[in-house]
Amino acid sequence: MDTLHRGLTQAKLKNSPRLWAGFAIPGAVWLTVLFVIPFYAVACVAFGTIDPVFRDAVPQWNPLSWDFVQAKQIFTSLATGPLQGVAIRTVVYVVCAMTLCFVIGFPIAYFLARHAGKRKLLLLVLIIVPFWVNYLMRMLAWVNLLSVDGLFTRFMRNFGVNYNWLDGSPITVILGLVYGYIPFLILPLYATLERLDWRLVDAARDLGAKPRQAFRLVTVPMSKAGLVAAGILIALPMFGDYYTNDLLSRSPSTEMIGNQIDFFLNASTLPQNGALLVLALSLFLLLFMSFYLRSTRQQSRQVTR
Amino acid sequence: MGRRDFLRNLAITSGAITIGGSLLAACGDSSSPTVVGGLQIGTPDNPIKLAVTTDAIADGLPNESGTLEILNWADYQNPESIAIFEEKFGCKVVTSIYDTEEAAIAKLRNGTFKPDLILGMTDTGLAKLIAADLLQPLNKSYIPNFENVISGLRSPYYDLDSQYTVPYFIYGNGIGYRTDRIDKNAFASNGYDTLWDSKFSGKLGVLDSYRDTLAMAMFRAGNFDANTTDAAVIQKAGDDLIALREATNPKVDILAYQEMPAGNRDINFTWSGDLFTALQYLPEGVSPDVLGFWYPEKTVAKNDFMCITKSAKAPVLAHQLINFLSDTDNALLNREYVGYQPALESITVDLLISSGTIPESLIEALVTPEKYDAGLAQVSLEPTVDSLWLEQWTRFTAG
């Protein structure tokens, strides 16, 4: 009887999508309160007005009354105007930083997942420990290390590298982004690789695949979801990052979109422009997110087959 | 850092208010105040006597006991001075920090900040504070040290008769440089040209303040209207700054006071007060004489001030602190930490030099009353004009 009852309950649960949907309610409420509503508020500021006396942004809560004149100006500026350079530079920097993150991070995650053995936990902790320190503090530490008489600069001189890292160099900004975000790539990638069925790789090898072929044809496709997720995870904050540039460069030649958002929101009489740039950036990032969702959906379809 | 943000954002707030057709029309007409962007502002040509909507506190009131709440920029008051004040008046002083003048005024308006005393505001912020009816008039009987204030600032254009404000610090815009790397003769003809010299590439900085830095480019070109509405002049300033960027890959920030003493910069367009602050950041063993300053003959000179909120819970103590900070000895002590120059006539150039804290190479960075009087004022811009300035600034900073 108990067995029968348990079986019926399980069947009921399986056939109760509403019940399962109910579990999503807390998350949905959380997202609504902390994402959807704030995002709507940003849109209301972006398409709102400016207080004629105090020059504060006055949000327009009614979408029917939104004003798109300023939006048109900003989007034109991004496409063909003064902000075009910033937009292109931001994409280039993030792509370079992501590529470096993958080049450095994938082997580390791979090693941790496959070859670290008993030292896995220790190595994981060693990777994570520096990142317990606040991002700002770590960057400030690098400012000292990279200054003209900094320890790192002096160390590199031993190898004939005499480089002024802090003179507004794109290399420093990109390396700063890599340093700041790489653990957020390694950890999800490690989680994915650790769950892979390595017997498939062994099978590929048994069937004559060379190590590189097995890696390219089996390991990489199997870890695609993790790669995309990790990429998204670091790309999103990198696109909006402004303090890496603020701390390591402060040069117009390395200005990113995040810096312009910061300027317009906090230091100009046109806070609307800041909100509009946030929207523009969000639209752009939606492309990444849609790619990720498409990718994960495809993979789940393959799994269910 | 925070107060520098304010200075950086001088124009930000300024954009709120504005100078334009209406201002120009009003110039010289002392009977009607200049109204820009819906705000009444004072300009050097048309000073303003601010309306008084409430009475100042009565004479002879006892000091309140308890807490005095201050709103100030970060690092813009000497903790030692505040400790002495606390001990003398048997009170506790709590300081809140603001990052930008605009944000501070917004938070004052919505009640997030409820200080008794505000330090470091400028005239552009004052217009908003008055419009929002956030200030109370001062009772000078509590501020006998007001007589120490530089005579030219005892009745400033933004607040005739100093009904609401008492000046705090003064400063001027100019070029800080390392004397061990740049000879002062480099500034002999048009000193601004030095900022366009490609040999300083990577070791040069300009202020992260669109009003200050664009105005500097205008001054270099011989246009000395720091509030110009001329689109062609603004455009040329933007073009010139882009040329500067191409030649020198400058840093755009407010960190000259750290970067110059550290040796990371040879030259920096900055506020005069930063050089005195920089003295505290010199590495051990480095002579203060390595820091020099070129003070242009025609440049922007400004001051900030102290004012008391209408909702102050300890208005007498607030008056007492204004008086305390306007005392010569206390102001000198305060200056030791802040670096900037108190707006007191009693703190003369000779006094500062004799104090032994000012190296000879920085004497030029001191703002004398004469320099202040000759200084160019920045007032608020009409929103449409302000947008032109911002557009050029974006062209420059967006690379």
Interface residues (C-beta under 8 A of the other chain):
Chain A: I50 P52 V53 F54 R55 D56 S77 P82 L83 G85 V86 R89 S147 V148 D149 N164 L166 D167 G168 D246 S249 R250 S251 P252 S253 T254 E255 N259 Q260 F263 N266 A267 S268 T269 L270
Chain B: D5 R8 N9 A11 I12 T13 S14 G15 A16 I17 G37 G38 L39 D99 T100 E102 A103 I105 A106 R109 K128 A131 A132 S201 G202 K203 D208 Y210 R245 N249 P250 K251 V252 D253 L255 A262 G263 N264 P383 D386 S387 L390 E391 T394 R395 F396 T397 A398 G399
